[in-house]
């Protein structure tokens, strides 16, 4: 078959075999056709744009040619890289064949030399054995001396010849180390070396050395522990102990350096190394300091002896510090900084000790002693604040003796203890006060001529003393104590007010049988007591530097409010007592005797004068307040009596006589009140002028002018109601219905608002419901 036939057959077979099309290629072609169609539809959307078809075709042909050239370049570079990689793989295969051939030849040579290695191992074992025998022969003289050296060293330790004993001990340890090293064989040998049985044999033979180490250490630490007492007597032993510690520290460092420089199994540490005796030295010193401080009057720590215990600790620590600084510091190397270490040991002991003490159930005085010692004495120049000690160590770096949380707990405990004591004292003081109220004599008079009892003095002194003591600890504790005291004072004032109320009830029950003739005097003394307590409370509040968030901070104004309530209640009872004494005279108003003689008003003025004289025993501003209330009460009750009795005048003579008597009463009251230093004005209202104004309305001749008078009255007293005016019109007895209606309509339409500062007076005068009217005693009923 010719080549042409073969090619034709191959082409025929290729035509028969279906060509595989990659799905990615087909999808890419579809996307390209879609994008091209979208682009063409956007570009050739109008007929005139078809003229540019040749330009677009030429541009796209150039772009296609550029892409084809780049693809060919990339494929060419990729094929070159593949060709280079295949060349590298061929070279690597050739090198691997050479290496494998060399390894095979080395393996054959190693098998030939295996018999010679066995012969060399036998020679090495013989050499090691020879070295061990040579070491044993050379060390025989020393081995014979070990027993005697151990005994002699024990005697030196017992007699406290510590330096000599330590020198012998070092020599014995050196012998032991040399024997072990020589028996182990030369370094770098691959023999069996020292067996465990041989090593055990050597250690048993030198077992006395380990006992000597323990005995020497025991004596050494006993000397270090008693260093404070030895320093003043004979510091030689202490110095010897320090020198031994330094020798051992140097040996530890030498062995550690040697092991680091030549690591390996042939350089083990000697038995018992490193001993770290320098660290043990400071540990023993710390234990000795703790034991010494624990022994300071420890049996008398609890109870009243706590302050003495803390003082004894202070003297002991400062005495020991003086010994350390002037004696022991000279016996040790400078890098020991023994004073600094002693300060740290004392501080750590005190932290633990005071933590234990703080957990006890302490009383207030004990808590104060602890707080004062921790916050003031310990850091003062008398203790750790001494300049020479501050240069050694800043105590603040070691932390506080008691944590901030612990201090707050102690302060809270202190406040609770003081609160309990204050509450008990206040309760006793109130009991004494209630007993004083029943005395058959007037209260005590101070240098200002005012009544008082012992209650405010006791309370004030107690609170101020507690604040002064708390200030010795801190301003924060002072503030907390003051607010606690104010809190307790508020509770006291609540009970005090209840006692005043009960005192008044008891007086009203017994007013006709066994009346307390000094009832009013003690009410006035209670008012003075509250004024004194108010001054003290304001003084305490001014001392407050801060208001910490605690249970007392919310009631800083409570005592002042309680004092105001107690004063108001006492003043109310004083006015009730005045009304009780005025009541018989008020009952005689609008009677024949009152109209003809006027002695009723004089009697009322006598009662007022007697009361106002007692009011002079009250401190300002309550003195003036009581006098003003006295005037107010008298006028209100006078007008109330006029309104409630509902008199009716028959003619002008009766109206004139009634008005004249009321005018005279108002003048008498005004004169007496002015003689008692009462200006007559209460809250921009002149009470006595009200009586005159009512008299003018009653005495008005022409009823048609009433609306003008009522208008003027309404201007002065805007709280007057229609009921009050209606009663006044009834008293006149001559007001026509038309005038009455016009007056009442005028009142209904006017009703002006109460001006600022005006004190209503008519709201306190209730007008009873209408009843059968009665006439003045001078005329018959109409």
Helices and strands as residue ranges (DSSP letters): H 3-16, H 23-43, G 47-52, H 53-138, H 140-158, H 162-184, H 196-205, H 207-225, H 227-233, H 236-261, H 277-294, G 298-300, G 303-305, H 306-326, G 328-331, G 334-336, H 338-358, H 364-372, I 373-377, H 387-392, G 395-398, H 404-437, E 444-445, E 451-452, H 455-471, H 475-509, H 519-543, G 553-555, H 558-586, H 592-596, H 599-615, H 622-645, E 647-648, H 652-675, E 681-682, E 685-686, H 687-698, G 703-705, H 706-716, H 722-732, H 737-750, G 762-764, E 774-775
